[in-house]
């Protein structure tokens, strides 16, 4: 899997989540939206791998996590993220919504429509969405 695969997967997970939202499948949509952000962060991290060069061990080890904070740490975009959050309060709100996601949400069947719609907005908002921003970094 390469960086472009991760970019494609991020977009596909959003499309999947939107289809699930249309069917009232809030928990599944929420879960996939988190994976869209995870793929976006991993695409940013993959940008740091260079052919014929041994990658930094921390980046490699942390690449296989589902923890969004750790992925942000290795993404190469953390400083830009912090600057964006400081200058765009809505981006910070959106990051806070996304930040609450974790892979164990796949077992949570009680996710509400509001929580799923908030996640969709936080990920895809055209001006302050987390994935919208990640696309500028990958």
C-alpha positions as CSV (number, residue, x, y, z in Angstrom):
1,X,0.0,0.0,0.0
2,X,1.4,3.4,-0.9
3,X,0.4,7.0,-0.2
4,X,-2.0,7.2,-3.1
5,X,-3.8,4.1,-1.9
6,X,-4.3,5.7,1.5
7,X,-5.6,8.9,-0.2
8,X,-8.1,6.8,-2.2
9,X,-9.2,4.9,0.9
10,X,-9.8,8.1,2.8
11,X,-12.1,9.3,0.1
12,X,-13.8,5.9,-0.2
13,X,-14.4,5.7,3.5
14,X,-16.2,9.1,3.4
15,X,-18.3,8.0,0.5
16,X,-19.1,4.8,2.3
17,X,-20.0,6.7,5.5
18,X,-22.3,9.0,3.5
19,X,-24.1,6.0,2.0
20,X,-24.5,4.6,5.5
21,X,-25.8,7.9,6.8
22,X,-28.5,7.9,4.1
23,X,-29.6,4.6,5.4
24,X,-29.7,5.6,9.0
25,X,-26.7,3.5,9.9
26,X,-25.2,6.1,12.3
27,X,-22.7,3.9,14.2
28,X,-21.2,2.4,11.1
29,X,-20.9,5.8,9.4
30,X,-19.2,7.3,12.5
31,X,-16.8,4.4,12.6
32,X,-15.8,4.7,8.9
33,X,-15.4,8.5,9.1
34,X,-12.7,7.9,11.8
35,X,-11.0,5.5,9.4
36,X,-11.1,8.2,6.7
37,X,-9.1,10.6,9.0
38,X,-6.8,7.7,10.0
39,X,-6.0,7.1,6.3
40,X,-5.5,10.8,5.7
41,X,-3.0,11.0,8.6
42,X,-1.2,7.9,7.4
43,X,-1.0,9.4,3.9
44,X,0.8,12.4,5.4
45,X,3.1,10.1,7.3
46,X,3.8,8.0,4.2
47,X,5.0,11.1,2.5
48,X,8.0,11.0,4.8
49,X,9.2,7.6,3.6
50,X,11.8,7.8,0.8
51,X,13.1,5.2,-1.5
52,X,16.5,3.8,-0.6
53,X,16.4,5.4,2.8
54,X,15.8,3.6,6.1
55,X,12.7,5.3,7.7
56,X,12.7,6.6,11.2
57,X,11.8,3.8,13.6
58,X,9.3,5.9,15.6
59,X,7.4,6.7,12.4
60,X,7.3,3.1,11.3
61,X,6.2,1.8,14.7
62,X,3.5,4.4,15.2
63,X,2.3,4.1,11.6
64,X,0.4,0.9,12.6
65,X,-1.7,2.5,15.3
66,X,-5.3,3.7,15.1
67,X,-4.7,6.5,17.6
68,X,-5.2,9.7,15.8
69,X,-3.0,11.8,18.2
70,X,0.0,9.4,17.6
71,X,-0.7,9.5,13.9
72,X,-0.7,13.3,14.0
73,X,2.6,13.2,15.8
74,X,4.2,11.2,12.9
75,X,2.3,12.9,10.1
76,X,4.9,15.6,9.5
77,X,2.0,18.1,9.8
78,X,1.7,18.6,13.5
79,X,3.1,22.1,13.6
80,X,0.9,23.2,10.7
81,X,-2.1,21.6,12.5
82,X,-1.3,23.6,15.6
83,X,-1.1,26.8,13.7
84,X,-4.3,26.1,11.8
85,X,-6.1,25.2,15.1
86,X,-4.8,28.5,16.7
87,X,-6.0,30.6,13.7
88,X,-9.3,28.8,12.9
89,X,-11.5,28.1,15.9
90,X,-13.9,25.9,13.8
91,X,-11.0,23.7,12.8
92,X,-10.1,23.2,16.4
93,X,-13.8,22.3,17.2
94,X,-13.7,19.9,14.3
95,X,-10.5,18.3,15.5
96,X,-11.9,17.9,18.9
97,X,-14.9,16.0,17.5
98,X,-12.6,13.8,15.4
99,X,-10.1,13.3,18.2
100,X,-12.7,11.5,20.3
101,X,-12.9,8.7,17.7
102,X,-11.1,5.4,18.3
103,X,-11.2,2.0,16.6
104,X,-13.3,0.5,19.4
105,X,-16.2,2.5,18.1
106,X,-16.9,-0.5,15.8
107,X,-18.4,-2.1,18.9
108,X,-20.6,0.8,19.8
109,X,-24.1,0.3,18.3
110,X,-25.6,3.3,20.2
111,X,-24.0,6.1,18.2
112,X,-26.7,8.7,17.7
113,X,-27.6,10.5,14.5
114,X,-26.3,13.8,15.9
115,X,-22.9,12.3,16.8
116,X,-22.6,10.8,13.3
117,X,-23.6,14.0,11.6
118,X,-21.3,16.0,13.7
119,X,-18.5,13.7,12.8
120,X,-19.3,14.0,9.1
121,X,-19.3,17.8,9.3
122,X,-16.0,17.8,11.3
123,X,-14.4,15.5,8.7
124,X,-15.7,17.1,5.5
125,X,-16.5,20.8,6.1
126,X,-15.2,22.5,3.0
127,X,-13.4,25.3,4.9
128,X,-12.5,23.8,8.3
129,X,-12.9,20.0,7.9
130,X,-10.1,17.8,9.2
131,X,-9.9,15.6,6.1
132,X,-10.3,18.7,3.9
133,X,-7.2,20.1,5.7
134,X,-5.3,16.8,5.5
135,X,-5.7,16.8,1.7
136,X,-3.6,19.9,1.7
137,X,-0.8,18.2,3.6
138,X,-0.6,14.8,1.9
